[in-house]
Amino acid sequence: MAKGKNVLTTGDVAKICNVAPRTVSKWFDTGQLKGYRIPGSKDRRIPLHELVRFMKAHHIPTSALPVGKIRVLVVDSSDHGASALAEALRTKGDYDVQTVRSNFETGVTTLSFAPHVMLINLLAEGIDAAGICRHVRASEELQTIKIIALANNHLNDTESAALLQKGFDTYVSEPSDISEVIGRIEEAMAIIY
């Protein structure tokens, strides 16, 4: 199975869960594991986010999940800031990184790139960080994306609680400190898998 796939076959799921393919078919047929059938075929497909949900609900270890290279989407209207952060993440964190500079680009790229983590600059002009969080959290297919705010200063307890309320998973107080950014990404990914 290719790493980073968003839709899996019953054989893929069987390998990940260390069970027989027939067991996966039974989970699917009884509605425990959600997915869809290929039109005109009996073949089943299971979205990765559904497998993650199922594994957590049934206490199945998630260590065998196909993460591949961690995909990070940097959302920042500043071309220079976004490019510098992306380059640092590629070289020091060995991540697959893309940058976007508008709300529209964020939506389009999220669907095609399927990031594991979004880094959103709270001070970026024309970027609706709260709106992006709301849309990601409202979409069943995007539930596993971790959203990290780039705050550019230390937040007090009230401000950090407000970010969590809006859908952010955490924040980075000093985005120019690449080790802090990488640390937050690693923490967020440990929570997913």
BELSUL-V209013 format. One record per backbone hydrogen bond with DSSP energy under -1.0 kcal/mol. NH is the residue of the N-H (numbers start at 1). CO is the residue of the C=O. E is the energy in kcal/mol with one decimal. If there is no record, write none. Layout:
NH,CO,E / NH,CO,E
//
This chain:
4,66,-1.5 / 5,2,-1.2 / 8,46,-3.1 / 13,9,-2.3 / 14,10,-2.4 / 15,11,-2.1 / 16,12,-2.2 / 17,13,-2.8 / 19,14,-2.1 / 24,20,-1.4 / 25,21,-2.1 / 26,22,-2.1 / 27,23,-2.3 / 28,24,-2.5 / 29,25,-3.1 / 30,26,-2.1 / 31,28,-1.3 / 32,27,-1.4 / 33,27,-1.7 / 36,45,-2.3 / 38,43,-2.5 / 41,38,-1.8 / 45,36,-2.8 / 46,8,-3.0 / 48,6,-3.3 / 51,47,-1.8 / 52,48,-2.5 / 53,49,-2.0 / 54,50,-2.7 / 55,51,-3.0 / 56,52,-2.4 / 57,53,-2.4 / 58,54,-1.8 / 59,56,-1.1 / 60,55,-2.9 / 65,62,-1.6 / 67,65,-1.6 / 72,96,-2.9 / 73,117,-2.7 / 74,98,-2.8 / 75,119,-3.5 / 76,100,-2.3 / 82,78,-2.5 / 83,79,-2.3 / 84,80,-2.4 / 85,81,-2.2 / 86,82,-2.6 / 87,83,-2.5 / 88,84,-2.1 / 89,85,-2.4 / 90,86,-2.2 / 91,87,-2.3 / 92,88,-2.8 / 93,89,-1.1 / 95,89,-1.3 / 96,70,-2.5 / 98,72,-2.1 / 100,74,-2.5 / 106,102,-1.9 / 107,103,-2.0 / 108,104,-2.4 / 109,105,-2.8 / 110,106,-2.2 / 111,107,-1.6 / 112,108,-1.7 / 113,109,-3.3 / 114,110,-1.5 / 116,71,-2.3 / 117,71,-2.0 / 118,146,-3.0 / 119,73,-3.0 / 120,148,-2.5 / 121,75,-2.6 / 122,150,-2.0 / 124,121,-1.3 / 127,124,-1.2 / 129,127,-1.2 / 132,128,-2.5 / 133,129,-2.3 / 134,130,-2.5 / 135,131,-2.3 / 136,132,-2.5 / 137,133,-2.8 / 138,134,-1.6 / 145,142,-2.0 / 146,116,-2.7 / 148,118,-3.4 / 149,170,-2.2 / 150,120,-3.1 / 151,172,-2.4 / 160,156,-2.6 / 161,157,-2.2 / 162,158,-2.0 / 163,159,-1.8 / 164,160,-2.0 / 165,161,-2.1 / 166,162,-1.5 / 167,164,-1.1 / 168,163,-2.0 / 169,147,-3.1 / 170,147,-1.1 / 172,149,-2.9 / 177,174,-2.2 / 178,176,-1.3 / 181,177,-1.7 / 182,178,-2.8 / 183,179,-2.1 / 184,180,-2.1 / 185,181,-2.2 / 186,182,-2.7 / 187,183,-2.3 / 188,184,-2.5 / 189,185,-2.5 / 190,186,-1.9 / 191,187,-1.4 / 192,188,-1.4 / 193,189,-2.2
//
